[in-house]
Amino acid sequence: MGDLTLQSTLTCPHCARAETLDMPQDACVVVHVCAGCGARLTPKTGDCCVFCSYGDVPCPPVQKEGDCCGAPMDAGP
């Protein structure tokens, strides 16, 4: 498997501000406050973190294994 990408650019769905952020390799980021408009971003249904929902690169666990937090990303509730 190739190298992991450890940065992702989050784009706020409210104001379209883009921020390039470092992603943790061993945790999900479930809340991010937009530096532009102050919106509180949380993952979309079915996503494990804000990087998977609003980033241009998914989080490291999804990059490595296709799932995060022990649940396959395509599994239904």
Secondary structure, 3 states (H helix, E strand, C coil): CCCCCCEEEEECCCCCCEEEEECCCCCCCCCEECCCCCCEECCCCCCCCHHHHHECCCCHHHHHHCEECCEECCCCC
